[in-house]
Amino acid sequence: MQFKIMMMQIQIKLLDVFYLQESKKLKNYFLEKIESNEYPIIAPHKKGLDCFQNKK
């Protein structure tokens, strides 16, 4: 029983490390996209804001 708990703790730690690495990759990916102005979510949003301001 004790061994099983230890194995589970090790698995959880490995998952944490994996998620940390993946989230760093994602963060870097989005930062690169933002810096190169290729960020897909912001661009349409800006257009939407422009349309909204032009209507006033």
TAVENJO-V418265 format. One record per backbone hydrogen bond with DSSP energy under -0.5 kcal/mol. CO is the residue of the C=O (numbers start at 1). NH is the residue of the N-H. Records with the same first field share a line. If there is no record, write none. Layout:
CO: NH + NH
//
This chain:
1: 5
2: 6
3: 7
4: 8
5: 9
6: 10
7: 11
8: 12
9: 13
10: 14
11: 15
12: 16
13: 17
14: 18
15: 19
16: 20
17: 21
18: 22
19: 23
20: 24
21: 25
22: 26
23: 27
24: 28
25: 29
26: 30
27: 31
28: 32
29: 33
30: 34
31: 35
32: 36
33: 38 + 39
34: 37
38: 40
39: 43
40: 44
41: 45
42: 46
43: 47
44: 48
45: 49
46: 50
47: 51
48: 52
49: 53
50: 54
51: 55
52: 56
53: 56
//
